[in-house]
Amino acid sequence: ICVVGDTPRDIEAAHANLGRAVPLLRDDIDPGGAMLLPFVRGDLLAGEGRLDDAIEAYRAAERLQRVLAARHVLAGPVREFIAVTQLRKGDAAAARVTLDALRPDERGGAEGRVAIAALRLADADPSDAIAALDEVLAGSIPVLRLGTRVQALVLAAAAHDQLGHASTVEDLLEQSLDLAEPDGLVFPILTTPAPQLVELFEQHPRHRTAHAALLSDLIDVLRGSAPADRPSRLEASRL
């Protein structure tokens, strides 16, 4: 499913596509399929910085789980994305409550570990954040979508930055750009609740990166400016 893009036109098109999907995925007919709509809408709103609206959309997806006989694959990630969005709002207490409600298997999944690592960073505990991400970065546990690995790399870079590991930070950020470049995966980076996210990428050496144009665009967006004109690219998030 193409969820979000990296230009206002992409975002507008994604909202329009979601609107067209509503009558096709009715919650009174197929609540499992319908759960995708508010989930994806939450992603869009989170990418736009509309954090309260994003949480409300994720909560709507969470409510649909209650009418399902079986556990939906998105049930855990919905809560984890709520927690990540709460951390972006600076509400670590609310994120902790949200994550405490996760089942053990959800806490051990890739999306759960990313959310937990983000909380550890908010608690100024970079070593525990790195430990939470070890298996995600090693590729030994599956991810729901590629953006999860991108976020894990950025959070790990932020943690190592707090520990003063400059060369590791550079390597992790370059890996995140390696993954982001082919499909223009900008939004997973923009929605990562890492401390000093702008400064983290601004200090990435432009003379040593293979992704100078993407890095420049990313910094522009993080700073609130429009990126330079380029062909539209949609982020493909495969669920």
C-alpha positions in Angstrom: 0.0 0.0 0.0 1.4 3.4 -0.9 0.9 5.3 2.3 2.7 8.6 2.2 5.0 10.6 -0.1 7.5 13.3 0.4 5.7 16.2 -1.1 2.4 18.0 -0.3 1.0 16.7 -3.6 1.9 13.1 -2.6 0.1 13.6 0.8 -3.0 15.1 -0.9 -3.1 12.2 -3.3 -2.7 9.7 -0.4 -5.6 11.3 1.5 -7.7 11.1 -1.7 -6.9 7.4 -2.2 -7.9 6.7 1.4 -11.2 8.4 0.8 -11.9 6.3 -2.2 -11.1 3.1 -0.2 -13.6 3.9 2.6 -16.7 2.4 0.9 -14.7 -0.6 -0.2 -13.5 -1.5 3.3 -16.6 -1.1 5.5 -16.1 -2.0 9.1 -19.6 -3.6 9.3 -18.7 -6.0 6.5 -14.9 -6.6 6.9 -13.6 -5.1 10.2 -10.2 -6.7 9.7 -9.7 -5.1 6.3 -11.3 -1.8 7.5 -8.6 -1.7 10.3 -6.1 -0.7 7.6 -7.8 2.6 6.8 -7.4 4.4 10.2 -4.0 2.8 10.6 -2.8 4.3 7.3 -4.5 7.5 8.0 -2.7 7.7 11.3 0.6 7.3 9.4 -0.3 10.1 7.1 -1.3 12.5 9.9 1.8 11.6 11.9 3.9 12.4 8.8 2.2 15.8 8.5 2.9 16.6 12.2 -0.8 16.4 13.2 0.1 14.3 16.2 -3.2 14.5 18.1 -5.2 13.6 15.0 -2.8 10.7 14.3 -3.3 9.3 17.8 -7.0 9.6 17.3 -6.8 7.7 14.0 -4.6 4.9 15.5 -7.2 4.7 18.4 -9.9 4.1 15.8 -7.9 1.2 14.4 -7.4 -0.1 17.9 -11.1 -0.1 18.6 -11.8 -2.3 15.5 -9.7 -5.0 17.1 -12.4 -5.4 19.8 -14.9 -6.8 17.3 -12.5 -9.3 15.8 -12.5 -12.9 16.9 -8.8 -13.3 16.2 -5.8 -11.0 16.9 -5.2 -8.7 13.9 -1.6 -8.4 12.7 -1.8 -4.6 13.2 -3.1 -4.8 16.8 0.4 -4.6 18.3 1.8 -2.1 15.9 -1.2 0.3 16.4 -0.3 0.6 20.1 3.4 0.9 19.3 2.8 3.7 16.8 0.5 5.5 19.4 3.5 5.3 21.8 5.9 6.7 19.2 3.5 9.5 18.4 3.1 10.3 22.2 6.9 10.5 22.4 7.0 12.9 19.5 4.6 15.0 21.6 7.0 14.9 24.5 4.7 12.8 26.6 6.9 10.0 27.8 4.5 9.1 30.7 1.6 8.4 28.3 4.0 6.4 26.0 5.1 4.3 29.0 1.4 3.5 29.8 0.7 2.5 26.2 3.8 0.3 26.0 3.0 -1.4 29.3 -0.2 -2.6 27.8 1.6 -4.6 25.1 1.7 -8.4 25.2 5.1 -10.0 25.6 5.2 -11.1 22.0 4.4 -7.6 20.8 7.1 -6.1 23.0 9.6 -8.6 21.5 8.6 -7.7 17.9 10.6 -5.2 15.8 8.0 -2.4 16.0 7.7 -2.9 19.8 11.5 -2.8 20.2 11.7 0.4 18.2 9.0 2.0 20.4 10.8 0.8 23.6 14.1 2.1 22.4 12.5 5.5 21.7 11.2 5.5 25.3 14.7 4.6 26.6 16.1 7.5 24.7 13.5 9.8 26.2 14.6 8.5 29.6 18.2 9.4 28.8 19.2 5.7 28.8 21.0 5.2 25.4 22.7 1.9 26.4 19.3 0.3 27.0 18.0 1.8 23.8 20.8 0.2 21.8 20.2 -3.2 23.6 16.5 -3.0 22.6 17.5 -2.5 19.0 20.2 -5.2 18.6 18.1 -7.9 17.1 16.2 -5.5 14.8 19.5 -4.2 13.4 20.9 -7.7 13.1 17.8 -8.7 11.0 17.0 -11.6 13.2 13.4 -10.6 13.8 10.9 -9.7 11.1 9.7 -6.1 10.5 6.2 -5.1 9.4 7.7 -2.7 6.9 11.0 -1.4 5.8 10.4 2.0 7.6 10.8 0.1 10.9 14.4 -0.7 10.1 15.0 2.9 9.0 13.7 4.1 12.3 15.7 1.5 14.2 18.9 2.8 12.5 18.1 6.4 13.3 17.3 5.7 16.9 20.5 3.6 17.3 22.5 6.5 15.8 20.9 8.9 18.3 21.8 6.6 21.2 25.4 6.3 20.0 25.5 10.0 19.6 24.6 10.5 23.2 27.5 8.1 24.1 30.0 10.0 21.9 30.5 7.2 19.3 30.9 9.5 16.3 32.1 6.8 13.7 29.2 4.5 14.7 26.7 7.3 14.3 28.0 8.1 10.8 27.8 4.4 9.8 24.2 4.0 11.2 22.9 7.2 9.5 24.4 6.2 6.2 22.7 2.8 6.5 19.4 4.5 7.1 19.9 6.6 4.0 20.9 3.5 2.0 17.5 2.0 2.9 15.6 5.2 2.4 17.0 6.3 -1.0 15.5 3.7 -3.4 11.8 4.4 -2.5 12.2 7.9 -1.0 11.5 6.7 2.5 11.5 10.1 4.1 8.6 9.9 6.4 9.9 7.1 8.6 12.9 9.4 9.4 10.7 12.4 10.0 8.5 10.5 12.4 11.3 9.0 14.5 11.2 10.4 18.0 14.9 10.8 18.3 16.4 13.7 20.4 18.0 16.4 18.2 16.9 14.7 15.0 17.8 17.7 12.9 21.2 18.1 14.4 21.9 14.4 14.0 21.5 14.6 10.2 23.1 18.0 9.9 26.3 16.7 11.4 26.4 13.7 8.9 29.4 14.4 6.6 28.1 15.4 3.2 31.4 14.8 1.5 31.3 11.2 2.6 27.7 10.2 2.0 26.4 8.5 -1.1 23.0 10.3 -0.6 23.8 14.0 -0.6 20.6 15.1 -2.4 18.4 13.0 -0.1 20.2 14.3 2.9 19.8 17.9 1.8 16.1 17.4 1.2 15.7 15.7 4.5 17.3 18.5 6.4 15.2 21.0 4.6 12.0 19.2 5.6 13.2 18.8 9.2 13.9 22.5 9.3 10.4 23.2 8.0 11.4 24.2 4.4 10.2 22.7 1.1 12.7 20.3 -0.4 14.2 21.1 -3.8 12.1 20.2 -6.8 12.5 16.6 -7.9 10.3 13.8 -9.3 7.6 12.7 -6.9 8.4 9.6 -5.0 5.9 7.5 -3.0 6.9 5.5 0.0 5.9 1.9 -0.6 4.9 0.4 2.8 4.1 -3.3 2.3 1.9 -4.7 5.0 
